[in-house]
Amino acid sequence: MLKIDQGRLASIFDAMGSKTIMVIGDLMLDHYIWGKVERISPEAPVPVVEVHEEKYKLGGAGNVANNLLSLGASVIMSGVKGMDVHGDILIDILNRSGIPTSKILSAPGKGTIVKTRIIAHTQQIVRLDRENRSVIPDHIREEMIREVRDCIQGVDAVIVSDYAKGVVSRELISEVVELTRGNGVIVCVDPKERNFPFYKNIDVITPNTKELSFGAGIKIESDQDIIEAAKRVKSALACDTVLVTRGEHGMSLFEKDHEAVDIPTTARAVYDVTGAGDTVIACFALALVAGASPREAAIIANTAAGLVVAEVGAASVPREKLYRICREEVSGHTGHTL
């Protein structure tokens, strides 16, 4: 099993609290309705859910920011909401979470993205999506870039959380990369298939296997296919680091001039993978700027992902809990490669 020296682990976690990360991307609300089913509707062959609880949580880029906050980092959030009641709910949750909202813009034509999940007896019955995936207007993108320019000297990394809902474009990525070039700020992207050609010259990309397959243009059926696909993506995007999330198979890390490293999953039980990718990129990026090597950052992010998938809904891991689990399970110095 891959390990991290205890002294290194302590140093990385100590440094997390002094870092500032800017998150840019698609903000959304995760709306959960919990209930129980005891009968089938007489109107149609569908279950009748008796609602017991209803809750809104941060989704998309907001969940990335929430994960960073849980790990002790300072967060600057940049995104777009609608001018609607769900936009007000989103801002309220961000404020109550301690995430600044001054750089969140309103786009009247888009509406706030909401994903409603109806759950009965721990089983998701249906998901309802309210979204407009049209690309944000140029003037809003330009205002977002001005916000990046104004605060870039005070951040350690930029995370682009792309859910392909219209905020992330080729122009936005290009301008963010230009603003961060040469000043030590790394750009990390959690990608979506249709936008893969946009991510040129970024530092880190964290695709899942399906996204990697799409980005590389090859079908993935084996470990060797993953290695070949990652090489293609690294070359096509001029990207230093590719971290592939592989579900029950853990992760595979591809660094510049290093062999591929396979990191087995640490998940004890998997109830819900919602938001696991948000946890991975938040933890990986923060660990990197806190002094971890890519391999060390991947081990920490993999441990965090194993904890959040054991909870229902998008979740985050407190820094103290993650440090304790890492200290118990990954302190040492051995490893293996694919």
Secondary structure, 3 states (H helix, E strand, C coil): CCCECHHHHHHHHHHHCCCEEEEEECEEEEEEEEEEEEEECCCCCCEEEEEEEEEEEEEEHHHHHHHHHHCCCEEEEEEEECCCHHHHHHHHHHHHHCCCCCCEEECCCCCCEEEEEEEECCEEEEEEEECCCCCCCHHHHHHHHHHHHHHHHHCCEEEEECCCCCCCCHHHHHHHHHHHCCCCCEEEEECCHHHHHHCCCCCEECCEHHHHHHHHCCCCCCHHHHHHHHHHHHHHHCCCEEEEECHHHCEEEECCCCCCEEECCCCCCCCCCCCHHHHHHHHHHHHHHCCCCHHHHHHHHHHHHHHHCCCCCCCCCCHHHHHHHHHHHCECCCCCCC
